[in-house]
Amino acid sequence: MTKELSIDLGKPILTLAEAKAFVEFHQQLGRTVVFTNGCFDILHAGHVRYLNEAKALGDVLVVAINSDASVRRIKGEKRPINSQNDRAYILKNLKAVDAVLLFEDDTPLAVIETLLPDVLVKGADWAIENIVGKDVVEAHGGRVQTVSFLEGRSTTGTIEKILKAYA
């Protein structure tokens, strides 16, 4: 068993309460807060492009990532490949990302209900009417938007390439 690497560099991973205060602070200053979520298991060019496009929709980008337990429930027992701490560390050190928090549920609905971001973003592979939190954000006066999907880039595809290379 490998020991979990403890890295404490860059912006901290926020608790939900800290994220709420962070969002409220920026909204009080008139800044547009953009929110997105995902597993972000093996970061690839599609993720980076997606996060850059999401950030361009406002002033501040908050990213919520599924906990390891949540990823296992959604993606299966062999996932995630990278731990929640590693995934959060990578994301929080990307230029486009201003804040990162973890969530344990299978969807980010409770996080969205707490944070009430101005813009909720998902990839264009999601139909807007199926985006979790859409009603909450729109009822609060915010908007829901999708951003382009970079074809041929996915975590599943990356895993398949690796398995083929070592088969």
Secondary structure, DSSP 8 states (H G I E B T S, - for coil): ---------SS-EE-HHHHHHHHHHHHHTT--EEEEEE---S--HHHHHHHHHHHTTSSEEEEEEE-HHHHHHHH-TT--SS-HHHHHHHHHTSTT--EEEEE-SSSSHHHHHHH--SEEEEETTS-GGGSTTHHHHHHTT-EEEEE---TT--HHHHHHHHHHHT-
